[in-house]
Amino acid sequence: EDELERISRIIEERNEGREALVLGTESFTAVYHFVSRYNSRYGGRALKLLLVVSVEDETEQLAEKTMTELGNVLKTGIRKSDIIMKNKTNQFFVLFVD
């Protein structure tokens, strides 16, 4: 087996993702920098969206459940080429890549 094929198979998605990509801060930052450089060089665009959720009179557990559900709605409701990062307990940062 060719080494390139073996490595490619390991890093490719086993099942093509049907949802937006959700990344932690470190991975999101690396992808964000890559997208910014790529767009500068080739003329693409990316839009940023910061969602801040304010929940009044909710327990911490209910607020966490609300954010989890919102995260799931985002993952399935936007394009699979877009990227989501949960920034704080009440924030999502979304990068829409063109």
N, C-alpha and C positions, 0 to 999 in steps of 0.2 A: 504494500500500500504506500502510496506517495505521502510523504510527511505533510505537505501542504494540504492535501485532501483530509488527512486525519485531524489536523489542527482546525481546519475550517469546520468540519463536522462537529467538533467539540464545542466551538464557540457560537455556532449558528443556533437559532431557536429550533428546538426539536419539533414543536408544533407552532405554526405561524401564529403570532399573537393577534388576537382580535380586539385588544384593548390598548389604550394609551400606555405608554411606558411610565412606570412610577419608579423614581430613583431617590436614593438618599442624597444628602447634601454633597458629599465628596464626589460621587459619580455624576450628579446633576451638574456640578460646577465644571467638571472636565468636559461634559457634553456641551454645556452652554458656551464654553470658550471655543470648542471646535466649531460649533454652528456659527458663532460670531465671526471667526476667521474665514470660514468657508463662504459665508455670505458677503464679507468684505471683498474677497477675491473674485467671486463669481456672480455677484449682484443679486443674491437671494434676499429674502426678508424673513424676519421672525417677529412675532408679536408676543408681548409679555402681559400676563394678567395676574394680579395678586388678589386672591379672595380672602377676605377677613371676615370671620363669622363671630358675631356677638350674640351670645345667648344669655338672656336675663332670667333670673329665677330658676335656673336649672342646676341640678346637682352635677358634680364633676363627672360622675358615671354617665349621666344622660348626655352631657356635652360631648364626652368622648364617643359615645355611640352615634351621636349626630354627625360628628366629623368623620367617623368611619363610613357611615352611609353616604355622606357627601363625596368622600373619596371614591367610593364604588360607582356613584353616579358619574363622576368625572371620568373615571377609567373607561367606562362603557359608553359614555355619551359623546366623547370627542374622538377625533381621528386617532388611529393607532400610530400615526407618525408624530403625534404631539407628546410632550413630556411633562410630567407632574412631579413636584417635590412638595412634601409636607414640611413647611418651613418652621412653624411653631405649632403649639397644640391647637390653635384656632386659625391657622393660615395655610393656604395652598398657593404655591407659585406655579403657574402654568406657562409653558413655552410652546406657542403654536408655530411650527416650522413650515415655511412655504417651500 
